[in-house]
Amino acid sequence: MRVGVPKARVRDLQSKLLSWFARSARDLPWRKTRSPYAIWVSEVMLQQTRVETVVPYYLRFIDAFPSVQALADAPESDVLRAWSGLGYYRRARMLHEGARQIERDRAGRFPSSASELLTLKGVGRYTAGAVASIAYGEAVPIVDGNVARVLARLFAIDADVKRGPGLAHVWELAGMLVAPDDPSSWNQALMELGATVCVPKDPKCGACPVNRECTAYARGLTSELPRMGARRAPVSWRRVGFVVEKKGTVLLGQRLREGLFGGMWEPPHAGAEGPDAEGPGILAFAGKRLTETGVVKHVLSHRRIEMTVYRGVAQKDLVAELRARLVGYEKLTLVRQGELESFALTTLARKVLAT
């Protein structure tokens, strides 16, 4: 054991946290399987998304694509539709590409170690470690936001744990602490502690199974740790959206595969201001045929969207003008209202359609 973390302290942490996890672990569907594929799906879905949001999506996704082969064989449009509403759609495309990579390059054999998992497109150190430790019992560390926060407090790390030396220190500690006899439960216990007890604000230190081993708790620093750099404020993004309908159909656009909402479908929208904005020119042309019906607000991790919605009839010249002027779309097409649920719609698209 390296200097700075005595063996006795490591044993105490492992014993207490593993016992607590055995008693207190939440009943989650991905904890009822050791399928590396199913665990991979859950870990990708859980990135930047709350557990309670993920559960129904996970169950539907596994039902629709029960194996890596089923996912690999599915059209991307079906995968995006199953993901519709979960957000961060690049995750779905990377998961799909990873499944196809397994079928194409590995003859359908799922990677059996963290190092092999790292060869998949879109799989980083955390996801590789999570799948390898939980599915295969490989003694490899993981660090996500929850784990970083727990370790920053346990060891009173006075550095930004999201980047640079602070993040490197957290990964080093995580590697030193992995319980070799049960890395699956250990890694899940660390994440569970961060998600339910050692939370960002007002941590429940009195209920923490390892509070006596926590340096931040002993020094009264739990509200100050972990240290993190200033969070970048979301960029405001003003748009104009167009809901144009005709005889039970509505115009939808499919986003270019690369970029925001890649591959998803939505009522087309355009920039509302600035020299490159398409919206003002379209509105000048559409003028009297469109009616403003409301404003939709939608917040992403780094972007705050405010969209003014206009409705009108899908006249031939208006649709042609939208097709000619709008950028960022593979295609625009009229879709029957009754078939909307068969398209991969973003949450923003659903808001706009309802406005």
C-alpha positions in Angstrom: 0.0 0.0 0.0 1.3 3.4 -0.9 2.2 5.9 1.8 -0.7 8.2 2.8 -3.4 5.5 3.0 -2.6 3.0 5.8 -3.8 -0.5 5.2 -5.9 -0.5 8.3 -7.8 2.5 7.1 -8.4 0.9 3.7 -9.7 -2.3 5.4 -12.0 -0.2 7.6 -13.4 1.7 4.6 -13.9 -1.5 2.6 -15.6 -3.4 5.5 -17.9 -0.6 6.5 -18.9 0.5 3.1 -19.5 -3.0 1.7 -21.6 -3.9 4.7 -23.6 -0.7 4.3 -24.1 -1.4 0.6 -25.3 -4.9 1.3 -28.0 -3.5 3.6 -28.9 -0.2 1.8 -28.4 -0.7 -2.0 -31.4 0.6 -4.0 -33.3 -2.0 -6.0 -32.4 -1.1 -9.5 -33.0 -3.3 -12.6 -29.4 -3.3 -13.8 -28.3 -4.6 -10.4 -30.2 -7.8 -11.1 -27.9 -8.9 -14.0 -24.3 -9.6 -14.7 -24.8 -9.2 -18.4 -22.0 -6.9 -19.6 -24.2 -5.7 -22.4 -27.0 -4.7 -20.1 -24.6 -3.1 -17.6 -23.0 -1.1 -20.5 -26.4 0.2 -21.6 -27.2 1.3 -18.0 -23.9 3.0 -17.5 -24.2 5.0 -20.8 -27.8 6.0 -19.9 -26.8 7.1 -16.4 -24.2 9.6 -17.7 -25.5 13.1 -16.7 -29.0 11.6 -16.1 -30.8 10.9 -12.8 -31.5 7.2 -11.9 -35.3 7.7 -11.6 -35.4 9.1 -15.2 -33.3 6.3 -16.6 -35.2 3.3 -15.1 -38.1 3.2 -17.6 -35.9 4.0 -20.5 -33.5 1.2 -19.6 -36.3 -1.3 -19.3 -37.8 -0.4 -22.6 -34.4 -0.3 -24.4 -33.4 -3.7 -23.1 -36.8 -5.1 -24.1 -36.4 -3.6 -27.6 -32.7 -4.6 -28.0 -32.1 -7.6 -25.7 -28.6 -8.3 -26.9 -25.6 -6.6 -28.5 -26.5 -8.3 -31.8 -30.1 -7.0 -31.7 -28.7 -3.5 -31.1 -26.1 -3.8 -33.8 -28.7 -5.0 -36.3 -31.2 -2.2 -35.6 -31.5 0.8 -37.8 -30.2 4.0 -36.1 -33.6 5.5 -36.4 -35.0 2.8 -34.1 -32.3 3.3 -31.6 -32.8 7.1 -31.5 -36.6 6.6 -31.2 -36.1 4.3 -28.1 -33.8 7.0 -26.7 -36.2 9.8 -27.5 -36.7 12.1 -24.5 -33.6 10.9 -22.6 -31.4 13.6 -24.1 -27.7 13.7 -24.9 -28.4 11.7 -28.1 -24.8 11.3 -29.0 -24.7 8.7 -26.3 -27.3 6.6 -28.2 -25.3 6.9 -31.5 -22.1 5.9 -29.8 -23.7 2.9 -28.1 -25.1 1.8 -31.4 -21.8 2.2 -33.1 -20.1 0.3 -30.3 -22.5 -2.6 -30.7 -21.8 -2.6 -34.5 -18.1 -2.6 -33.8 -18.5 -5.6 -31.6 -20.4 -7.5 -34.3 -18.1 -6.3 -37.1 -14.6 -6.5 -35.5 -15.1 -9.1 -32.7 -17.5 -11.5 -34.3 -20.1 -10.6 -31.7 -17.8 -11.4 -28.7 -18.3 -8.8 -26.0 -15.1 -7.3 -24.6 -14.1 -9.1 -21.4 -11.8 -6.6 -19.7 -11.5 -2.9 -19.1 -8.7 -2.6 -21.6 -10.7 -4.3 -24.4 -13.8 -2.2 -23.6 -11.6 0.9 -24.1 -11.3 0.0 -27.8 -15.0 0.6 -28.3 -16.1 3.9 -29.8 -17.4 6.2 -27.1 -16.2 4.1 -24.2 -13.9 6.0 -21.7 -12.1 5.0 -18.6 -15.1 5.3 -16.3 -17.5 3.2 -18.4 -14.8 0.5 -19.1 -14.1 0.2 -15.4 -17.7 0.1 -14.4 -18.6 -2.6 -16.9 -15.5 -4.7 -16.2 -15.7 -4.5 -12.4 -19.5 -5.1 -12.2 -19.9 -7.7 -14.9 -16.6 -9.5 -14.7 -15.3 -8.7 -11.2 -12.1 -7.1 -12.5 -10.4 -5.1 -9.8 -10.3 -1.8 -11.7 -11.3 1.6 -10.3 -14.0 4.0 -11.5 -14.4 7.7 -11.0 -17.6 9.6 -11.8 -19.0 12.7 -10.2 -20.3 10.8 -7.2 -17.1 8.9 -6.6 -14.9 12.0 -7.0 -17.0 13.8 -4.4 -16.9 10.9 -1.9 -13.1 10.6 -2.2 -12.5 14.3 -2.1 -14.3 14.5 1.3 -12.9 11.2 2.7 -9.3 12.4 2.0 -9.9 16.2 2.1 -8.5 16.8 -1.4 -7.9 20.5 -1.7 -7.8 20.6 -5.5 -10.2 20.7 -8.4 -11.3 17.1 -8.7 -12.7 17.5 -12.2 -9.4 18.2 -14.0 -5.7 18.2 -13.8 -3.8 17.0 -10.7 -6.9 16.8 -8.6 -8.6 14.4 -10.9 -5.4 12.4 -11.3 -5.2 12.2 -7.5 -8.8 10.9 -7.3 -8.1 8.2 -9.8 -5.0 7.2 -8.0 -6.9 6.9 -4.7 -9.7 4.9 -6.4 -7.2 2.4 -7.7 -5.7 2.0 -4.3 -9.0 1.4 -2.6 -10.6 -1.2 -4.9 -11.6 -4.2 -2.9 -9.9 -7.1 -4.7 -12.4 -9.7 -3.5 -15.5 -7.8 -4.6 -14.7 -4.9 -6.9 -18.3 -5.0 -8.2 -19.9 -4.2 -4.9 -17.1 -1.8 -3.9 -17.4 0.4 -7.0 -21.2 0.4 -6.8 -21.1 1.2 -3.1 -18.9 4.3 -3.7 -21.4 5.5 -6.4 -24.3 4.7 -4.1 -22.9 6.6 -1.2 -22.3 9.7 -3.4 -25.8 9.4 -4.9 -27.8 9.0 -1.7 -25.7 10.1 1.3 -22.6 12.1 0.3 -24.7 14.4 -1.9 -23.4 17.8 -3.3 -25.4 20.0 -0.9 -26.3 19.2 2.7 -24.7 15.8 2.8 -26.2 13.3 5.3 -23.1 12.9 7.3 -24.9 11.5 10.4 -26.1 8.6 8.3 -22.8 8.0 6.6 -21.3 4.5 7.3 -17.7 5.9 7.0 -18.1 9.3 8.7 -15.4 8.3 11.3 -13.0 7.8 8.4 -13.8 11.0 6.7 -11.2 13.8 7.0 -13.6 16.5 5.7 -16.2 15.6 8.3 -13.6 15.6 11.1 -12.4 19.1 10.0 -15.8 20.6 9.2 -15.0 20.9 5.5 -17.9 18.9 4.0 -19.7 22.0 2.7 -16.4 23.3 1.1 -15.4 20.1 -0.7 -15.0 19.0 -3.3 -13.2 21.9 -4.9 -14.3 22.5 -8.5 -13.6 25.2 -11.0 -16.3 27.8 -11.9 -19.1 26.2 -13.9 -19.5 27.8 -17.3 -22.9 29.6 -17.6 -25.2 28.2 -20.3 -25.1 30.2 -23.6 -28.4 31.8 -24.6 -29.6 30.6 -28.0 -32.6 32.4 -29.4 -34.5 30.5 -32.1 -37.7 30.7 -34.2 -39.6 27.4 -34.7 -42.1 26.6 -37.4 -45.1 24.3 -36.9 -46.6 24.1 -40.4 -49.5 21.7 -40.9 -51.7 20.5 -43.8 -54.6 18.0 -43.9 -53.5 16.0 -40.8 -49.7 16.3 -41.5 -47.0 18.4 -39.9 -43.6 19.3 -41.3 -40.6 17.7 -39.5 -36.9 18.0 -40.2 -34.3 15.4 -39.4 -31.1 16.9 -37.9 -27.8 16.3 -39.5 -26.1 13.3 -37.9 -23.2 15.3 -36.5 -24.1 18.2 -34.2 -26.8 19.1 -31.7 -29.7 16.6 -31.7 -28.0 14.7 -34.4 -30.3 12.3 -36.3 -33.4 13.4 -34.3 -36.6 14.7 -35.8 -38.3 18.1 -34.9 -40.4 20.9 -36.3 -37.7 22.9 -38.1 -36.3 25.9 -36.4 -33.7 28.7 -37.2 -31.5 31.3 -35.6 -33.4 34.3 -34.6 -30.7 37.0 -34.5 -27.3 37.8 -35.8 -25.8 38.1 -39.3 -26.0 34.4 -40.0 -29.5 33.9 -38.6 -32.0 32.3 -41.1 -35.1 33.1 -39.0 -35.6 36.8 -39.9 -35.5 36.2 -43.6 -37.9 33.3 -43.4 -40.3 35.3 -41.2 -40.1 38.2 -43.7 -41.1 35.8 -46.5 -43.8 33.9 -44.5 -45.1 37.1 -42.9 -48.8 37.1 -42.8 -49.2 33.4 -43.2 -47.7 32.4 -39.8 -49.0 33.3 -36.4 -46.9 33.5 -33.2 -48.3 31.0 -30.7 -45.9 31.1 -27.8 -42.4 30.8 -26.5 -40.7 27.6 -25.5 -37.8 27.5 -23.1 -35.4 24.5 -22.9 -32.2 24.2 -20.9 -29.3 21.9 -21.9 -26.1 21.5 -20.0 -24.3 24.3 -21.8 -27.1 26.0 -23.7 -30.3 27.8 -22.8 -32.8 27.7 -25.7 -35.6 30.3 -26.1 -37.7 29.5 -29.1 -40.6 31.6 -30.4 -43.0 29.3 -32.1 -45.0 30.2 -35.3 -47.8 28.2 -36.8 -49.3 28.2 -40.2 -50.5 26.2 -43.2 -47.9 24.1 -45.1 -48.4 25.9 -48.4 -46.1 24.7 -51.2 -44.0 27.9 -51.5 -43.6 28.1 -47.7 -42.3 24.5 -47.4 -40.0 25.1 -50.4 -38.7 28.3 -48.7 -38.0 26.4 -45.5 -36.2 23.7 -47.4 -34.1 26.2 -49.2 -33.2 28.4 -46.3 -32.8 26.2 -43.2 -29.5 24.7 -42.3 -28.6 21.7 -40.1 -31.1 19.3 -41.6 -30.7 16.1 -43.6 -34.3 16.5 -44.9 -37.7 18.1 -44.3 -40.8 16.0 -44.8 -44.5 16.1 -44.1 -45.5 13.5 -41.5 -48.9 12.3 -40.6 -50.0 13.4 -37.1 -50.9 9.8 -36.2 -47.4 8.6 -37.0 -45.4 11.1 -34.9 -44.6 8.5 -32.2 -42.8 6.4 -34.8 -40.2 9.2 -35.2 -37.3 10.0 -32.8 -38.5 13.3 -31.4 -36.5 15.4 -29.0 -38.1 16.7 -25.8 -37.8 20.2 -27.3 -39.7 19.0 -30.4 -42.5 17.8 -28.2 -42.7 21.1 -26.4 -42.8 23.0 -29.7 -45.5 20.8 -31.2 -47.6 21.4 -28.1 -47.3 25.2 -28.2 
